[in-house]
């Protein structure tokens, strides 16, 4: 009856469109909200009980008094992730904290953090780490008062955060002084001492479970971030890690995908990305050929290179290519008619493909021009390489070509 979602509700950007289409619609298709639900409604008093127009569904309308304890239906609790914080939590506040229903799940939450009591002395604490990877003093005070007033000595706590600090701190090799979650660790060390039995987090798009190896009363650490986005590798993280300022030893006992499968999938990126995006390669191949068309053939490029760099020094090679590309670039705008047309096509494509949602128009234009100039220079560099290789195989006699009656020295050209 309880649904807990650990952040990054709208991915990759916290826009109203992403919240509606990628988050709310999924749960509404699974379980529709009550007939009285309106998307435009702004809730100023939670929980929205009793439920209007939804008799005999999820709750007993006769004894429902408007309190959460009297509600028998499913509830949803969420915490924001780093992607939800990109707009300062504005969209999260409007669509989560000011809305009553996530599909058929009641959302009684008023803040970006929560505490829920479960049967048999268990609690779920949902903490908002914001972009600082730590709870603020307001949350610290809230959970301290809750622990002192409402919890029993034998109670157990499940802490839900968005970022799995235990994995990332080991991966980034943080020292004890630079460990994140300073306030949270103080809360666990003092007011929740011995009560935290499980920590849940997401952020990394895979599943792992770490168990303590030395002191068994330490919490189990679980990363469960495969909520529909792309997968993150598991093989780049160590199986044995040390957690916290006390350097508690933990061992990874489960991972999905496994380290072996994860490593295999990463190798597939070398060719599968190109295989799946072959249309994109064809588009740029046409553009590159169009940019180079006006300069065919470049006779004598190989001989010029040998004269400029007879010792084949790498630095001289770079300066030769740079000077020739600069020369071709100037000729492109002077006499390269067809090449100039394709260059403008590249500029338009890069302008349209560049993300402009969060940048100024001037910044968008500058990045697009820089991107287009990079492609144009790359196309001209490919042209130089092809011409040099063609003249090289001819001059070295690797390819038989018909000879004319007049011998023209130091000229190798396929045109």
N, C-alpha and C positions, 0 to 999 in steps of 0.2 A: 504493500500500500504506500510505500515511501519511495520516491524516485529522487536520487541525488546526482546532480550533474556538476562536474568539477571544472568548469571554465571553458573559455573559447567557444562560447555559444554561437557566435556568428563568425565564420571563417571565410576569408582572411581578414576582412575589415568589418567593424561594427556598424554597418549601415542599416537603416530601416529595411531596405530591400532584402539584405542577407538575413536579418532576424526573421522577417515574415516568411520568406521562401525556403530558407535552409534550416530554420530552427522550428518555428511555430507550426508550419504546415506539416512537417513530419509527424509531430505528435497529434495534431488535429486529425490527420488521416487515420492514425492508430486508434484514437478515442476522441470523438467530437466533444466540444464544450457544451454546456447547458444552453438551452434556447435563448436565455436572457443575455448571453454574452455578446458584447459589441467591442470591436477592435478599437474604436475611437474612445471608449470609456476610460477615464482616468480614476483609479481607485484612490480614495483618500482615507479609507478606513478598512483595515484588514483584520481578520479574514472576512471574505465576502459571504457571510453566513447570516441567516439560512439561505440556501440556494433557491432562487426564484425560477419557477417554470421547469423544475427538474425533480418532480416528486417520485419517491420510491426508487431513486437511482443513487446508489453509493452511500446513502445516509437514511436514517429514520426520521422523517419529517416531523413526527409527533413529539420526539424528545430533543430535536435539534434546537438549541437555545441561542445560537449565534456565537458559540465558543468553539475553538478548535478541538477541545476534548470531546465534544459531543458529535463531531463529524466522523462518519465511518468510511468516507470515500478516500480515494488515493490523493496524495499530496506530493508536490514537487518542491525541492529545495535546490538552489544553485549558488555557486560562487563565481565571480568573474575571473577570467584568465588574462594573460598579457594582451591578447588581441582585443578583448573587451575594453581594455584600458586605453586603447589607442586614441579615443576621442574624449578622454577624461571621464569615462564611465557615463557619459550623457545618454547614449542609446540604451545601455543596460538599465539605467534608472527609469527611463520612460517605458521600456517594454517589459521589464521584469518586476521592478519594485512598485510600479504604478499600474500593473495589470493583474487581474485576479486568476486567470486561467491559462494553463499550458495544455491545450487540448482539453481532455477530461480530467486533468490533474489540477487540483486547487493549489495556488501559490500564495501562502499566507505570509511570505517573507517581506519584511519592511526595510531591512538593511542588507548590505552585500556580504554579511556574515550571519551565521545562525548556529543554534544549538538545539538539538532534538533528542528527547528522551525516548529510549527504546525499552522493550520489556527486559526483565531479569537484570536490571542494574546497568544496562549499557547505554551509552550516549554517543551521538554523532556531533562533532564540532566542525563546522565549515568555516574556514578562515580565509580572509581576503588578504593576499600578500601584495596586491597592487603591482607596481613596477619596481618596488624596492626589495622584493623577496623577503618581506618581514611584515608582521602585523604592527599596526599603529598602537598608540597608548590607549585609545578609546576601546579597541578590541581587547587589549590586555586587561583593562579594568573590568570589562563586561564578563570575560571568562573567569577572572579571579573571583568576582562576587558570586557568579553562578556556582563555582566549585565550593565556596565557603557556605552558601546558604542552602543549596539544593542537592548536593552530592553526598553520598555515603562513603565511608572509608573503603568499602569493598567494591565500589563501582568501577566500571571499565569504560575507557574512552576510545573512540575511533576519530582520528584527526584527518580531515580532508583538506588538502591544499592543491593548488594548481601545479606548482613547480616541484619536481622531485629533487630537492636539494642534495640528498644523500648520493645520488648518482652523478649529478652535474658537478658537485664540489670535488669529488674524486677525479672526474674526467678533466676538470680544469685545474687540478692540483692546487686547491686553495690551502693556505696555511691556516692554523687554528685562529690566528688573529683576523683573518679575512673571511671567515665562514659567514654565510648569510644566516638569516633567521635568528638574530641575537635575542629579540624580545620573545619569540616563540620558544627558543631553547630555555630561556629563563622561566617561562610559564610551565614548561614540561618538567623542569628540574625542581621547582619549588611547589607550586600550588597543585600540580598534577603529578607529583612524584609517584611513580609506580602504577599510575592508573592508565597510561597510554599503552594500549595493547596492539594497535594497528594504525599504520599511516597509509593513506591512499593519496595518489597524485596522478596527474596526467601530463600534459605538455609534450612529452616525448610520445610519438605515435607508434607505440608497441606495448607489449605486456611483459613485465618482469616481476619476480618476487624474490626478495632477499630475506634470509633468516639469520638471526644472531648465532654465532658459533661458540662464544665464551659464556656470556651471561644470558640465560634463557628468559629472564624477565624483561628483556628489552623488546620493543615493539617489532612486529613484522612489517616490512616495507614493501609496498606494492605500487607499481606504476601501471596504470591502465588507461592509455591515451589513444587507443585505436577507435576513435569515434567517428570514422567516416572519411578522414583525410588520408593523405598519402602515408606510407610507412616510413619510419625511421629505422636505421640499422641497429642491431643489438650486438654485433660482433666487435664494435669499436669500444665497448665498455667492458671493464674488467669484471671477472667473476667474483673476485674477493676484494672487498673495499673496507675502508675504515670510516666510521660515521661519527660526527659530532666532535666536540672538544675533548672528549674522553677517549677518542680513537677506538670505539667499539668495533670489533671484527664482525663482518657480515659476509655471507656467501650467497651468491645467486643460485637458486635451486630450480628456477623455471624461467623460460624466456620464449616468447612467441613474436616473430619467428625465431627459431633457434639460431645460435651463432653460425652454424654451418650453412643453414639455408640463407641467412642474412648475407653472409659473405658471397654466396653464389649469386644472389640477386644483385648485389653491387657490381659484380663482374658483367652482368647482363647489360648494365647501363652503358657500357662502352660501345655496344653496337645496337642494342634494342631501341635506344632513344632515336638514333638515326633511322632505324627501320620503321618506326612508328610515325616519324615526321618527315617521310621522304618527299611529300608534296612541298613542304617548306624548302627543302634542299633544291628541288626542281625550280621553284620560284626564284631563289637567289642565283642559281646557275644561269638562268635566262638573263637576269639583270646583269650579272658579271660579264656574260658574253656580249650583251648590248653595250656596256660601258667600254669594252675593249675593241669593238668592231671598227671604229674609225681609225685605229692605229695599226691595223694589219697591212703589210708586214713591217716589222722593225728590223731592217737589214743591218747587219754588222754589229749587233748588240754584244755577241760573244767576243768578237775581236776587240771591241772597245773595253770589255771587262778585262781581258787578258793584258791589254796595254795599261789599264789603270791599276790592276792588282796582279802582277806577274807572280808574286810569291804566295798568292792565295791566303792572305791574312784576313781573319774574321772581321776585324774592325774596318778594314778597307772595303770588304764586301758590303757591310752595313751602310757605309757612307756612299758607295756606288749606287746601291739600290735606292737610298733615300734621295739622292740627287736626281736620278732618272725618273723616279715617281713624281718628284716636284716638277720636273720639266714636262712630263706627260700631263700632269694636272693643269698646268698653265695652258698647254696646247688644247686641252679638252674644252676650255671655255672660249678659246679663240677660233678653232677650226673644226672641233669634233662635233659635227651636227647630230648624228645618230647617238653618239656616246653622250652628248649633252642631254638629249631627250631621256635616255635611260638614267642618267644621273639625277634628273629632276624626279623621275619615277621613284628612285630609291629614297630621295629626300621626303617625298610625300608618304611613302610606306612607313618610314621610320617615325614620321610625325604622327601617323595614325596609330601605330603599334605601341608608342611610348605611353606609359601610364601617366595621366595628367590629373587624376582625381584629387591629389593632395599637394599639387605644386602650382606655382604661378604660371601664367601664360608665357612670360619671358623665359623662365627656367625650363619649361616644357620645350620651347623652341630651341634653346641653346643645346639641350641634351639631344634633341632630334637631329640637329645639324651635325653635332659631334659624332653621333652614331652613323649618320649617312656618310660623313667624310671618312670614317674608318672603313666602311664597306667599299667606297670608291677607291681608296688607296690600296686596299687589299686586292681588289679586282685588277688594278694596274700592276701590282706586284706579281700576281699570277700570270699576267700577260708577259712580263719580263722573264719569268721563269720558263714559260712554255717556249718563247722565242730563243732563249739561250740554250735550252735543251735541244731544240730542233737544229740550231746551227752547230751545236757540239757534235751530234751524231753524224751530221754531214761532213764536217771538217775532219773528223777522226775516221771517216770511211766506214762507219758502222751501217750506213744505209747507202745503197747504190742509187745515184741520181744521174739522169741523162746529162751529158756534157755538150756544150756548144763549141763551135769552131774557134770562137774567140775566147781566150783564157783571161778571165778577170781576176787578178790576185786579190787575196784578203777580202773576199766577198762570199759569204755563205748565206743564202736567202732562199726560202721556199716559195716566195711569191712569184 
